[in-house]
Amino acid sequence: MMDIDSHRLKVMSTLSERLVEKERANLKIESTTDQRESLVDADFVITAISVGGFDAWEKDIEIPAKYGVYMPIADSVGPGGMMRAFRHIPVLVSVCRNLEDVSPDAWVFNYSNPATANTMAMNRQSKIRTVGLCTCSSIPRNAKYLSNLIGVRSEDLLLPAPAAGLNHCAAILDLRFKDGKDAFSLLKERVKNPIEKWGLENYGILPYCWSHWTEFFPSLCRLEDEYAGRLQGLNMKYGIRVHSMEHERARAKKWEMIAEEMSNRKRAEVSLGSLPEAEAVEVVEIIEAILENRNEVHVVNVLNDGAIGNLPDNAIVEVSCVVGGYGIQPIHVGKLPDPIACILSNHVTVQELTVDAALTGDRNMAYKTLLQDPQVSSRLTMEKTEKMLDDLLNAHAQYLPSFFV
């Protein structure tokens, strides 16, 4: 285990030791604050970072809002996603470069957002095998979730369903019952969520992680409450509320307290069942599928290379893959509906520009990236775009040294 925060690292490593003891597992827990040391002789590396934490995320939401760019999550695309990529890419690339020296055969599973741009940068800068994972991408194989959505028995669905798109803007392409009958027709009658209904009725696909979808389409990303200088907590269309860092900090504090109490033996129950439910975290299943040659189908963020016929080959796409002893092999799933592919292709271009700017610290490249982004280009003039960029870069300056050389 590795973290730059020695206190958190001690709490989590101690908790892990308690859980190993409780479960009587044959595991040894080691920890360090030295990134390179943590990677020596690694077979699998899981990255989950948040440079700047909640304070930086708050700026990603609030600074664009001053200019009229209202986004409820701001961790994938738009100005917030771009700034998060600027903060994360140098760190994640450094992980891959260290691995090239100490563990060149390792796999990297990245959970850090924005997953697409981060994975693109790591793949571009290193030969280390790197893929992106997301809790959302478990949905195409989640029988409980999908059966509840349709109102049928989970054992009647044919899963995992084929999926394709970009991270946080991907969809189930087909859904059937085990007898071969189409499940989408029944789902169209029963689905209540307006974004899922919009995807089914207009394009014949089922958007999952649907709240993130709104950020990819300016027409779907609209504020309902009046903006009066603070965006967090306000209501947007389709039942979405803008993420509040007060809520996020409280949630994190709650679990930090539980972890500390367990690690210090101040809490009677020390068990996996007392921790946040990890049903959507598939990384262990994927690692086991590789080691045991299970040839299971999981949805993973990988280089497209023809898997989705109407997205660029060099895009990092979220797509159904066969996972086994030969690695993670994307399945050729055909084409997305052309209107969806058109929108996503533009986002791929923005992600490529984001990676270029993050790797070079080129302010002009960052400006071009913002100009290309659909949320920004649909709302701001060139002059306001440039002013917003300056505000964002200055607000995050301590995490972006390459932009201030």
C-alpha positions in Angstrom: 0.0 0.0 0.0 1.3 3.5 -0.9 0.1 7.0 -0.1 1.7 10.4 0.3 -0.3 10.9 3.5 1.5 8.9 6.2 -1.3 9.1 8.7 -3.9 7.7 6.3 -1.5 5.1 5.1 -0.9 3.9 8.7 -4.7 3.8 9.4 -5.5 1.8 6.2 -2.5 -0.6 6.5 -3.4 -1.3 10.2 -7.0 -1.8 9.2 -6.0 -4.2 6.4 -3.9 -6.2 8.9 -7.0 -6.4 11.2 -9.1 -7.6 8.4 -6.5 -10.2 7.3 -6.4 -11.4 10.9 -10.3 -11.5 11.1 -10.7 -13.4 7.8 -7.7 -15.6 8.4 -6.4 -14.8 5.0 -2.9 -15.8 3.8 -1.9 -12.2 3.0 1.0 -9.9 4.2 0.4 -6.2 4.3 3.3 -3.8 3.6 3.1 0.0 3.3 5.4 2.9 2.3 5.2 6.5 1.3 7.8 5.9 -1.4 6.1 5.4 -4.8 9.0 3.7 -6.5 9.6 1.3 -3.6 5.9 0.3 -3.6 6.2 -0.8 -7.2 9.2 -3.1 -7.0 8.3 -6.6 -8.2 4.6 -5.7 -8.7 2.4 -7.8 -10.8 -0.7 -5.7 -10.5 -0.9 -2.0 -9.6 -4.2 -0.2 -8.7 -4.1 3.6 -8.9 -6.8 5.7 -7.2 -5.7 9.3 -6.6 -7.2 12.7 -6.1 -4.5 15.4 -6.4 -5.7 18.4 -4.4 -8.6 16.5 -2.9 -12.0 18.1 -2.3 -10.6 21.7 -2.3 -9.4 21.2 -5.9 -12.7 19.6 -6.9 -14.6 22.5 -5.4 -12.6 24.9 -7.7 -13.3 22.7 -10.7 -17.0 23.2 -10.1 -17.2 26.8 -8.9 -14.7 28.6 -11.2 -16.4 27.6 -14.5 -19.8 28.4 -12.9 -18.8 32.0 -12.5 -18.6 32.1 -16.3 -21.9 30.3 -16.9 -20.6 26.7 -17.3 -22.7 24.6 -14.9 -21.7 21.0 -14.5 -23.0 18.7 -11.8 -19.9 16.5 -11.3 -17.0 18.0 -13.2 -14.6 15.1 -13.0 -14.7 13.7 -16.6 -15.1 16.4 -19.3 -15.5 20.1 -19.5 -13.2 22.5 -17.7 -13.3 20.5 -14.4 -12.4 17.2 -16.1 -9.6 19.0 -18.0 -8.1 20.5 -14.8 -8.3 17.1 -13.0 -6.4 15.5 -15.9 -3.8 18.2 -15.6 -3.3 17.4 -12.0 -3.4 13.6 -12.3 -1.6 12.8 -15.6 2.0 13.7 -14.4 1.6 11.6 -11.3 0.2 8.6 -13.2 2.8 8.8 -15.9 5.5 8.8 -13.2 4.0 5.5 -11.9 4.4 3.9 -15.3 8.0 5.2 -15.7 9.0 3.8 -12.4 7.4 0.5 -13.4 9.4 0.3 -16.5 12.5 0.2 -14.3 11.3 -2.0 -11.5 8.4 -4.1 -12.8 8.1 -3.9 -16.6 5.6 -6.8 -16.8 3.1 -5.3 -14.4 -0.5 -4.4 -15.2 -1.8 -1.0 -14.1 -5.6 -0.7 -13.3 -6.4 3.0 -13.1 -9.6 4.1 -11.2 -8.6 7.8 -11.1 -10.8 10.3 -13.0 -10.9 11.4 -15.7 -10.3 7.7 -16.6 -10.1 8.2 -20.4 -7.6 11.0 -20.5 -5.5 9.5 -17.7 -5.4 6.1 -19.4 -4.6 7.7 -22.8 -1.6 9.5 -21.3 -0.2 6.4 -19.6 -0.6 4.4 -22.8 1.0 7.1 -24.9 4.0 7.6 -22.5 4.8 4.0 -21.6 4.7 0.4 -22.7 3.4 -0.7 -19.4 0.1 -2.5 -19.8 -2.5 0.1 -18.6 -6.3 0.0 -18.6 -9.0 2.1 -17.0 -11.7 0.8 -14.7 -14.8 2.4 -13.3 -17.5 1.4 -10.9 -20.1 2.3 -13.6 -18.6 -0.2 -16.0 -19.9 -3.1 -13.8 -23.5 -2.3 -14.8 -23.6 -4.4 -18.0 -23.0 -7.5 -15.9 -25.0 -6.4 -12.9 -28.0 -8.7 -12.9 -29.6 -7.2 -9.8 -29.4 -3.6 -11.1 -30.7 -4.4 -14.6 -33.5 -6.8 -13.4 -34.8 -4.1 -11.0 -34.7 -1.6 -13.9 -36.9 -3.8 -16.1 -38.9 -5.5 -13.3 -38.0 -9.1 -14.1 -36.1 -11.9 -12.4 -32.3 -11.4 -12.5 -31.8 -15.1 -13.5 -33.9 -14.5 -16.7 -31.4 -12.0 -18.2 -28.6 -12.9 -20.6 -25.6 -11.3 -19.2 -23.1 -9.7 -19.4 -24.6 -7.4 -22.1 -22.4 -5.9 -24.8 -21.4 -2.3 -24.0 -19.5 0.5 -25.8 -18.7 4.2 -25.6 -16.4 6.4 -23.6 -16.0 6.3 -19.8 -19.0 8.0 -18.2 -20.7 8.1 -21.5 -21.1 4.5 -22.5 -24.2 2.4 -23.2 -25.5 -1.2 -23.3 -26.0 -1.9 -27.0 -28.3 -4.9 -26.7 -30.1 -6.7 -23.8 -31.9 -10.0 -24.1 -33.6 -12.7 -22.0 -32.0 -16.1 -21.9 -34.6 -17.4 -24.3 -33.3 -14.9 -26.9 -36.1 -12.4 -26.7 -35.4 -8.7 -26.8 -35.5 -7.0 -23.3 -35.2 -3.4 -24.6 -38.8 -3.4 -25.8 -40.1 -4.1 -22.3 -37.6 -1.7 -20.8 -38.9 1.1 -23.0 -42.3 0.6 -21.4 -41.1 0.6 -17.8 -38.0 2.8 -17.6 -38.7 6.1 -15.7 -35.3 7.8 -15.9 -35.5 10.5 -18.6 -31.9 10.0 -19.8 -32.2 6.3 -20.1 -35.6 6.7 -21.8 -34.0 9.3 -24.2 -31.2 6.9 -25.2 -33.6 3.9 -25.7 -36.3 5.8 -27.7 -34.0 7.8 -29.9 -30.9 5.6 -30.4 -31.8 2.1 -29.3 -29.2 2.0 -26.6 -29.3 2.1 -22.8 -27.1 4.8 -21.2 -25.6 3.7 -18.0 -23.9 5.9 -15.4 -26.6 8.2 -16.8 -26.0 11.3 -14.6 -22.5 11.6 -16.1 -24.0 11.5 -19.6 -25.5 14.9 -19.2 -22.1 16.5 -19.0 -21.2 15.2 -22.5 -24.2 16.9 -24.0 -24.7 20.6 -23.3 -28.4 20.3 -24.2 -28.8 17.8 -21.3 -26.8 19.8 -18.8 -29.1 22.6 -17.6 -29.5 24.4 -14.3 -33.0 24.6 -12.8 -32.2 26.6 -9.6 -31.0 30.1 -9.8 -27.3 30.5 -9.6 -26.3 33.2 -7.0 -22.5 32.7 -6.7 -22.4 29.1 -5.5 -23.2 26.1 -7.8 -22.8 23.2 -5.3 -26.0 21.7 -4.1 -28.2 23.4 -6.8 -30.8 21.4 -8.8 -30.3 20.6 -12.5 -32.7 19.0 -14.9 -33.5 15.4 -14.8 -33.4 15.1 -11.0 -29.6 15.8 -10.8 -28.2 17.8 -7.9 -24.7 19.4 -8.3 -22.1 17.6 -6.1 -21.5 19.3 -2.8 -18.0 19.2 -1.3 -19.6 19.6 2.2 -21.5 16.3 1.6 -18.4 14.6 0.1 -16.2 15.7 3.0 -18.8 14.5 5.6 -19.0 11.1 3.8 -15.2 10.8 3.7 -14.9 11.8 7.4 -17.5 9.2 8.3 -15.5 6.3 6.7 -12.2 7.7 8.0 -13.6 7.6 11.5 -14.8 4.0 11.1 -11.4 3.0 9.6 -9.5 4.6 12.5 -11.8 3.0 15.1 -11.4 -0.4 13.5 -7.6 -0.1 13.2 -7.3 1.1 16.9 -9.7 -1.7 18.0 -12.1 0.9 19.4 -14.9 -0.6 17.4 -16.1 -4.1 18.3 -16.8 -5.3 14.8 -13.9 -5.5 12.4 -15.1 -7.1 9.2 -15.4 -6.6 5.5 -19.2 -6.3 6.0 -18.7 -3.1 8.0 -16.9 -1.3 5.1 -18.6 0.4 2.1 -20.1 -2.1 -0.3 -17.7 -3.0 -3.1 -20.0 -4.8 -5.4 -19.1 -2.5 -8.3 -15.4 -2.7 -7.9 -14.4 -5.5 -10.3 -10.6 -5.2 -10.2 -10.1 -8.4 -8.1 -12.3 -10.4 -10.5 -10.3 -9.1 -13.4 -7.0 -10.0 -11.8 -8.3 -13.4 -11.0 -9.6 -13.8 -14.6 -6.1 -13.1 -15.9 -4.3 -15.4 -13.5 -6.8 -18.2 -13.9 -7.5 -17.8 -17.6 -11.2 -17.5 -17.0 -12.0 -15.7 -20.3 -14.7 -13.7 -18.7 -16.3 -10.7 -20.3 -15.8 -7.4 -18.4 -16.2 -3.8 -19.6 -12.8 -2.1 -19.5 -11.3 1.1 -20.8 -8.8 0.2 -23.5 -7.3 1.4 -26.8 -10.1 1.1 -29.4 -8.1 -0.3 -32.3 -11.3 -1.1 -34.2 -13.5 -2.4 -31.4 -16.0 0.4 -31.9 -16.2 0.8 -35.7 -17.1 4.6 -35.8 -14.8 5.9 -33.1 -11.1 6.7 -33.7 -8.7 3.7 -33.4 -6.5 5.7 -31.0 -9.3 6.5 -28.7 -9.5 5.0 -25.2 -13.0 3.4 -25.2 -15.1 1.7 -22.6 -16.0 -1.6 -24.3 -16.7 -5.2 -23.6 -13.5 -7.2 -23.4 -12.5 -10.9 -22.9 -10.2 -11.2 -19.9 -8.0 -14.2 -19.5 -4.5 -15.5 -19.6 -3.8 -13.7 -22.9 -4.6 -10.4 -21.3 -7.5 -8.0 -21.9 -8.8 -8.3 -25.5 -11.5 -5.8 -26.6 -14.5 -7.3 -28.5 -15.5 -5.9 -31.8 -19.0 -4.7 -31.0 -19.7 -2.8 -34.2 -20.8 0.8 -34.4 -22.5 3.2 -32.1 -25.5 5.2 -33.5 -23.8 7.8 -35.7 -25.1 10.8 -33.8 -23.7 9.5 -30.6 -20.4 8.6 -32.3 -20.1 12.1 -33.7 -20.4 13.7 -30.3 -18.0 11.2 -28.7 -15.4 11.6 -31.5 -15.2 15.3 -30.6 -14.7 14.4 -27.0 -11.9 12.1 -28.1 -10.2 15.1 -29.8 -10.6 17.1 -26.6 -9.1 14.3 -24.6 -6.1 14.1 -26.9 -5.6 17.8 -26.6 -5.9 17.6 -22.8 -3.2 14.9 -22.7 -0.9 17.1 -24.9 -1.4 20.1 -22.6 -0.9 18.0 -19.4 2.3 16.5 -20.7 3.8 19.7 -22.0 2.5 22.4 -19.6 1.6 24.4 -22.7 -0.9 27.1 -21.8 -1.8 27.7 -25.5 -2.6 24.0 -25.9 -4.8 24.2 -22.8 -6.7 27.2 -24.4 -7.2 25.3 -27.6 -8.6 22.3 -25.6 -11.1 24.5 -23.8 -12.2 26.0 -27.2 -12.9 22.5 -28.5 -14.9 21.4 -25.5 -18.7 21.3 -26.2 -19.7 22.8 -22.8 -17.3 25.7 -23.2 -17.8 26.3 -26.9 -21.6 26.4 -26.6 -21.5 29.0 -23.8 -18.4 31.2 -23.8 -16.7 33.7 -26.1 -13.0 33.3 -26.9 -12.2 36.1 -24.5 -14.2 34.6 -21.6 -12.7 31.2 -22.3 -9.2 32.6 -22.0 -10.0 34.4 -18.7 -11.6 31.3 -17.3 -8.5 29.3 -18.2 -6.3 31.8 -16.4 -8.5 31.6 -13.3 -8.3 27.8 -13.3 -4.6 27.6 -13.8 -3.9 30.2 -11.1 -6.2 28.5 -8.7 -4.4 25.1 -9.1 -0.9 26.5 -9.6 0.6 24.5 -6.7 -0.4 21.3 -8.5 0.6 22.4 -12.0 4.3 23.4 -11.9 4.9 22.7 -15.6 2.4 25.4 -16.6 4.4 28.0 -14.6 8.0 27.3 -15.7 
